[in-house]
Amino acid sequence: MEQTVAQRYGRRWSAGAAVRAERFADMSRPAWVAVAAATGIGPGQRLLDVGCGSGEFGRLAADRGADVAGIDAATGMIELAGDLLPDADLRVGTLEDLPWADGSFDVVTGFNAYQFAPDLLAALTEAGRVTRPGGRVAVCNWGPLEQCELVIVVRALEHLQPEPPLVPRRNLGDPGVLDEQMRAAGLRPLHGALVDVPYLAPDTPTLVRDLLSAGNTRPAVDHSGFAAVRAALIDAAAPFRRADGSYLFRNTYRYLVSATPGSPAGRPGP
């Protein structure tokens, strides 16, 4: 039986779930802290993290007193999230069909997830549906591509895979792109910002392992083989290699916070 897009994504991201949890949480943490502050996550708040991965942002929100739920297409990610969040409402599912009632949450967040939605408008509309009137929807993605050195390296694999681009051409981090989509979904953009998220790999084997843990690099390995993909990654990463053999990539995330209908005009947070 043919797999759906969500099932294919889930299988690919599950395969590298443990490495993602180990290596990329520290990189993303500055963005998590910024979004938690911008959306007012704290005691009494009900939070849904869409594309929750291995649950680190949910853990941060829970430590701030929030009641946390999460959803991800990757079963492997949800299993890891369950270890961090044993009391959270965690489910396997898709961005376009959230299995919660209207107005269930005060805040809905998504970190580097919405660019993979087959129907972005439907996914954002669903986020708004499950958010209470006057609540917040916050989407955080890679920033402008010229400010994301790690993304540039991953794109060097595109010629090695048979499917659409590894990094979607619809870059939600470019100014105005996500704003337009949120308005189309019935949300009202309030404020956004760029956050520095550098990535450091201590050596070449770690770099290769880390980047091949991403579900969107798996088609290149399946199609062209590990050796070809490894060689392409090392070649593309060469400009970012330092004298001690480590690699440093400077990147940004951009987040945008929007309000659902019913929010007082100009109010910066819930």
N, C-alpha and C positions, 0 to 999 in steps of 0.2 A: 504494500500500500504506500502511495506517495506521501512523503512527509510535508506538513505545512511549513511555512517560513519560520514560524515560532518554534516548531519542533526541531528544525535544522539548527537554528540559533541556539536553542537550549542544549542540544547535544554537543555542539562545538564549544560553548562556554563552560559546560560542565567538565569537559576534559581537562581544562586548565584551571579549574576553580581553586585548588589548593595553592598554586603558585600565585595566582592573582591576589588571594587573601594575604599571602606572606609578603609580597613585594610591592604592591601598589597602594596599600592602605595609607602608608606614611606620605606618599606623594599627594594623595587626594585630600588629606586631612585639612589643609588650610582652606580649601573650598567648602568642606563640610562645616567648619566652624563659622565661616562667613555666612553661609546660607542659614544655618541655625539661628544666628543672631538677626539676620535680615527678616526672617519670618516669625520671630518671637517664640520659637519653640521652648517650652518650659512646662512646669507643673500644670496638669489639667488639660493640656493640648492633646488632641488625637491626630496622629501623624500616619500617613501612608507613604512609604518610599517605593516608588515604581522602578523596576529594574534594580531591586535592592542588593543584588549580588550576594556577597558573603556576610552582609549585615553590619558592617562597621559604622555606617552612618546611623542606622537604627540604634545601635548600642550607644552612640554619642547622644542621640535624642532621648533615649530611655534614661541615661544618666542625668539628663537635665530635667527629668520628671515627666516626660511625655509617655502617652499610651501608644505603642508602636504596632503598626502592621506593615507587611511587605509583600511584594509579588515579583517573581522573576520567571522567565521561561526556562531557566536552567535548573534542573532538579539538584544537580551537584552544588550549585550556589545556595539553594534554599536549605540543603542539609547542613552546610557550614553555618549559615545564618542562624539555624536553630540552636547550634551550640553556643553562639553568642547571646541569643535572645530566646531563652527557653519559654518565656511567658508571652511572646509576641504572636500575633495572628499572621502567620506566614503561609503563602499559597503559591503554587505553580500556575502560571497563566500568562495572558498577553496584555499588552498595553491598551489594545482597542476594546477589550471586554473585561472590565474590572468587576470582580464578583462581590461587590458591596452595594448597599442601597444608596440612594441619593442622599447627599449631605452628611455622609458618615464621618467626615474628617474636617478638622480645622485647617490642616496643612497637607498638601500633597507635594512631594519632591521627586525629582528624577535626575540622576547623575550619569551622563554619558550613556543614555538609554534611548531617548526619543529619536535620535538620528537613525536608529535601526528599525523604527516602526514602519511597516509596509504602508500604512495609512496614517501619516502624521496628524492630519486634521482630526481624524476620528480619535486618535490616542489623546490629544489635548482636550478634545470635547469630553471624553470620558473622565479625564482628570478633573475638569470643572464640574462634571455631574456629581461625583462622589465627594466634592468639597462643599461645605456648608455655605449658605449665602454670606458674603462678606469675608470668606476665608481666603487662603493664599495658595497659589500654585507656583512652585519655584522649579525652573528647569536650568540645569547646569551642564554645559558641554565644553569641549575644547574651544578655545578662543579662535581669533583669526589665524588662518593657517600659517601666515608669515611669522607668527609668534608661538608656533608649536613645532619645535624641532623634532620631537619624537614622531609626530604624525607624518612629517616629511620622509622619515626613514621607512615607516610602514608602507607608504605609497610606492616605494621602490619595488615592492613585491607584486604590483598589479599585473605586470606582464607575465607573471608565473601562474596566474589563476584563470579559470575559464568563466568565472561568474562576474557579476557587476563589481564595481570598485570596492576594495577592502575598506576604505574610508569613504563614506557616502559623499557624493559631490554636493549635496544639499548641506552646506556647512552652517549649522545653527549658531555657531559662534561669531559669524560675521555680523556687523552692526545692521540692525533692521530686519534680518531674516526671521528670527524667532518672534520678534515683536509683531510682525505682520501675521504670522501663523496663529499666535495667541489671540489676536483681535478677531481673526476669522472663526476661532473656536468659541467666541463669546466671552473671552477674558479681557481684563483691562491691565496692560502693562503699567507697573508702578516705578520700579527702579532696578538697575542692574549694575554690575561691576566686573572688572577683570581681577583674577586672583593668580598670583604666581605659583606654579606647581612644578618645580624642577624635578627631574628624575636622574638618579645616579646609579650606574651599574659598576660594580667594582672590577669586573673583568669581562672578557669576551664570552665565556660559557654562560655566565649569568645573564648577560645581555640577550643572547640568543634564546635561552630558556624563558626569560621574562616575556619577550615579544611574541614568541610562539605559543604562549599560554593564552593569548587573545583569541576568542572565537572567530574573529574576522580574518585571522591569518591562516586558519586551518585549510581553507580551499586551496591555497597556494601549495601547501605541503602535500595535500592529497593529489594535486594535479601534476606537480613538477618534482616532487621528492624533497626530502629533508636537506640533502647536500646542496642542491641548487638554491633553495631558500636561504639556507645558512650563509652561503657565499654572497648572495645578494644583500642580505642584512649587514654583514660585516663590511662590505664595500660601501654601502650607503652610510653606515655609521662612522666610517673612518675620519671624517672631518671633526667629529665630536670626541675623539679619543685623546686622552690626556697623556702626559709623559709617563705617569705611573701605571698606564695600562687600563685605567678606569675610563668610563664614558659619562659625560655630563650633558644633559639635554635641557634647555630652558624652554618652558612651556607656560601657557596661561589657560585657565578655564574662564569662561564667561557665564555668569548666572543672571537670570532675569526673574524677578518676582512679579506675579500678576495677581489681581483680585478677581474674585467671582462676583457676579451681580449681587447688589445689595450692600456693597461696601460704601461707607461714607467717602466722599471725594477727597482725595489727597491724603488719606490716612496711610502712614508708611508701614504699618504692621498690624497683625491681628490683635 
